[in-house]
Amino acid sequence: MVSNHLILGAILLAKSNDALNEQIKSNLTPEQLQDLKDFYVERLVDNMDTKDLVAYVTDDMSDYVNKLSPVEFFEEGYNYWEDYFDEIVEDFKGGQSVNDLN
């Protein structure tokens, strides 16, 4: 059971965040806030080593493809592998030869 203190704390935090959001919006234009976000991302990426960048992109791409429907994923895969798509799918199917969607 969630205590009343936790619920009250969550409500106060939400109100506090709302107030802080409004304060930030009153101190920065949307363009300035976007520029600050862009600068943050630029600096964050600049300070990553290759291993960190590869891990981040791999996680991001995995999330992306996992959200695709099977048809969308097949379209992405076909566009990437083109002529080799059927062979690759066949390999993952364990050598079965029928792969087309017709």
C-alpha positions, 0 to 999 in steps of 0.5 A: 500500500502506498503511503499518504506521504509518498502520494503527497510528495508526488503531488508536490513534486508535480506542482513544483515541476509545473512551476519550474517549467513555467519559470524556465519558459518565462526566462527562455524563448522556445528558440533559446531552450531548443538551442540549449538542448541542441548544445547539450546533445552536441557536448554529450555526443562530443564527450562520448567515446566510440564504444559509448556511441556504438552502444547508444546507437545500438540501443536506439536502433533496437528500440526503433525496430522493435516498435515496427510492425512485421511489415514495416520491419520487412520494408526496412530490411528489404530496403537495407539488404535489397537483393540479399534480403530473401537469402538472409531471411532464409538463413534465419528460417533455417534454410526454408526457401519460401520467403515472399509475402505474396 
